[in-house]
Amino acid sequence: MAKKLGLMTFNEVVSKAKAERWTGTLTIESAEVCEHVTFAHGEVVSFSSDERKKLIGDILTEAGKIDREQLKQALSKQRESAGTTRLGDILVDMGLIARQALEETIALHQMNVLSDCLTEVKGELSFQEGAGLPPR
């Protein structure tokens, strides 16, 4: 059974999770979003968010790492490979982005999504002890 937490800030959630060494899934529900954050022994280990599922090409163009024309070229090459090569690998192979910049941009996007989902949401929080992420 899920424990209702009500409205809490990101810092309050993390402090409580660390202090109590939570293992399970925090669910954040509002009219706009439903996010899931999994903790193991008080540390965040994963999260699920619709924003996190954004396409890598969109993430990179929004971050200014590539432009729309470069994205079109890379997507064309990906279609030529019948979709068997990941877009990020194609962009690196084409010399449009360095591997490190690609990885840093993805990591930064994921951290921003996690921070946003816990700071801006106006919804109810609940915690399910021992639960993992729900299936996608």
Buried (B, 14 or more C-beta within 10 A) or exposed (E): EBEEBEEBEBEEBBEBBBEEEBBBBBBBBEEEBBBBBBBBEBEBEBBBBEBBEEEBBEBBBEBEBBEEEBBEBBBEBBEEEEEEBEBBBBBBEEEBBEEEBBEEBBEEBBEEBBEBBBEEBEBBBBBBEEBBEEEE
